[in-house]
Amino acid sequence: MRTAIITGASSGMGREMALAIDQKIRQIEELWLLGRREERLRELANSLSRKCRVICLDLCSATAIRDFEELLKAKNPEIVFLVNAAGFGRMGRISALSLEEQLAMLDINCRALTALCRICLPYMAEKSRIINFASAAAFLPQPGFAVYAAGKSYVLSFSRALNAETRNAGCHVTAVCPGPVRTEFLDLAGKIPSYKRFFIADAKKVVRKALKDSLEGKDVSVYGLGMNLFYMITKIIPHGAILLLFRKR
Ligand SMILES: NC(=O)c1ccc[n+]([C@@H]2O[C@H](COP(=O)([O-])OP(=O)(O)OC[C@H]3O[C@@H](n4cnc5c(N)ncnc54)[C@H](OP(=O)(O)O)[C@@H]3O)[C@@H](O)[C@H]2O)c1
């Protein structure tokens, strides 16, 4: 069964990705929708045109990951798309956020994403795509969002390396690096700095570009002029100098 597996499908960009794949990718026969909120997933499944499998799990749980691996073994899907969109971010200084919150961010944003890539790899179809949600926060260390930004740098680096390892076998990996996007993520993240509000993007548009970039085999997808400029600047100007500028704000 040609399958798309989508984590974080209960909300925001994961949900939008499920809708976009359902609308645009004809070859998909089944979508696996992953998240903790079952009702949301069932609602989404009812609105899609393909067969759906709702999988309620907490991706931070090692047992849940092992159970998911067993499900893969039992169903032996031909995975055409793996989308890792589950994640969250909490703003605040390292000393102000609890240790639990910071480790939970790393668990979902980095560990779960790595585990999903690893356990799905044996089932990836010959021409397949992995879409990993990183963030523009990956481009530069971010005081006040340190653990989240460092975790997303990991996702960007990991995805590009995985892409280099798998693309010859026909599996392309794209790291999606949006700036702020209007989703529940922003409600949970805490008060975002006012200059970031200027760059808030629409989830549908970010996802549309991410899917297009993935189909074109790009290893990084950045939506919008502002974030592309930011990406370029962080490649040219030493990070120490940019961080000084932020400190002076
Ligand atoms: N929105 C932004 O400004 C922004 C910017 C850059 C990058 N990103 C990244 O883009 C990705 C998608 O974010 P979004 O904006 O779509 O956020 P969102 O609307 O808050 O969605 C996050 C999704 O992650 C799932 N999730 C969280 N913890 C989970 C866990 N322990 N187990 C299983 N699922 C879990 C949630 O589902 P349940 O609660 O149902 O489990 C939800 O479906 C994230 O990786 C985020 O870091 C977001």
The ligand as a MOL file (V3000), in Angstrom:
LIG
                    3D

  0  0  0     0  0            999 V3000
M  V30 BEGIN CTAB
M  V30 COUNTS 48 52 0 0 0
M  V30 BEGIN ATOM
M  V30 1 N 4.4570 27.6980 13.8090 0
M  V30 2 C 5.6800 28.1830 13.7710 0
M  V30 3 O 5.8860 29.4000 13.9920 0
M  V30 4 C 6.8330 27.3070 13.3870 0
M  V30 5 C 7.9630 27.9300 12.8390 0
M  V30 6 C 9.0330 27.1510 12.4710 0
M  V30 7 C 8.9930 25.7720 12.6250 0
M  V30 8 N 7.8920 25.1960 13.1840 0 CHG=1
M  V30 9 C 7.9140 23.7390 13.3520 0
M  V30 10 O 6.9420 23.1770 12.5010 0
M  V30 11 C 6.4360 21.9610 13.0600 0
M  V30 12 C 4.9190 22.0000 13.0740 0
M  V30 13 O 4.5290 23.0310 13.9730 0
M  V30 14 P 3.0970 23.7490 13.8810 0
M  V30 15 O 3.3540 25.1940 13.7410 0
M  V30 16 O 2.2340 23.0530 12.9210 0 CHG=-1
M  V30 17 O 2.6340 23.4970 15.3910 0
M  V30 18 P 1.2440 22.9680 16.0300 0
M  V30 19 O 0.0780 23.4710 15.2740 0
M  V30 20 O 1.3420 23.2750 17.4830 0
M  V30 21 O 1.3480 21.3780 15.7940 0
M  V30 22 C 2.2680 20.5960 16.4970 0
M  V30 23 C 1.8910 19.1380 16.3030 0
M  V30 24 O 2.8430 18.3410 17.0170 0
M  V30 25 C 2.1510 17.3060 17.6880 0
M  V30 26 N 2.8800 16.8820 18.8780 0
M  V30 27 C 3.4460 17.6870 19.8180 0
M  V30 28 N 3.9970 16.9380 20.8060 0
M  V30 29 C 3.7590 15.6360 20.4670 0
M  V30 30 C 4.0690 14.3950 21.0980 0
M  V30 31 N 4.7300 14.3320 22.2590 0
M  V30 32 N 3.6770 13.2500 20.4720 0
M  V30 33 C 3.0130 13.2900 19.3040 0
M  V30 34 N 2.7070 14.4340 18.6620 0
M  V30 35 C 3.0640 15.5920 19.2410 0
M  V30 36 C 0.7950 17.9340 18.0510 0
M  V30 37 O -0.1920 16.9360 18.1610 0
M  V30 38 P -0.9060 16.4770 19.5300 0
M  V30 39 O -0.9350 17.6500 20.4610 0
M  V30 40 O -2.2530 16.0120 19.0900 0
M  V30 41 O -0.0490 15.3570 20.0090 0
M  V30 42 C 0.5260 18.8030 16.8330 0
M  V30 43 O -0.1710 18.0620 15.8590 0
M  V30 44 C 7.0900 21.8380 14.4510 0
M  V30 45 O 8.1910 20.9740 14.3500 0
M  V30 46 C 7.5670 23.2440 14.7440 0
M  V30 47 O 8.6970 23.2420 15.5900 0
M  V30 48 C 6.8060 25.9320 13.5590 0
M  V30 END ATOM
M  V30 BEGIN BOND
M  V30 1 1 1 2
M  V30 2 2 2 3
M  V30 3 1 2 4
M  V30 4 1 4 5
M  V30 5 2 4 48
M  V30 6 2 5 6
M  V30 7 1 6 7
M  V30 8 2 7 8
M  V30 9 1 8 9
M  V30 10 1 8 48
M  V30 11 1 9 10
M  V30 12 1 9 46
M  V30 13 1 10 11
M  V30 14 1 11 12
M  V30 15 1 11 44
M  V30 16 1 12 13
M  V30 17 1 13 14
M  V30 18 2 14 15
M  V30 19 1 14 16
M  V30 20 1 14 17
M  V30 21 1 17 18
M  V30 22 2 18 19
M  V30 23 1 18 20
M  V30 24 1 18 21
M  V30 25 1 21 22
M  V30 26 1 22 23
M  V30 27 1 23 24
M  V30 28 1 23 42
M  V30 29 1 24 25
M  V30 30 1 25 26
M  V30 31 1 25 36
M  V30 32 1 26 27
M  V30 33 1 26 35
M  V30 34 2 27 28
M  V30 35 1 28 29
M  V30 36 1 29 30
M  V30 37 2 29 35
M  V30 38 1 30 31
M  V30 39 2 30 32
M  V30 40 1 32 33
M  V30 41 2 33 34
M  V30 42 1 34 35
M  V30 43 1 36 37
M  V30 44 1 36 42
M  V30 45 1 37 38
M  V30 46 2 38 39
M  V30 47 1 38 40
M  V30 48 1 38 41
M  V30 49 1 42 43
M  V30 50 1 44 45
M  V30 51 1 44 46
M  V30 52 1 46 47
M  V30 END BOND
M  V30 END CTAB
M  END
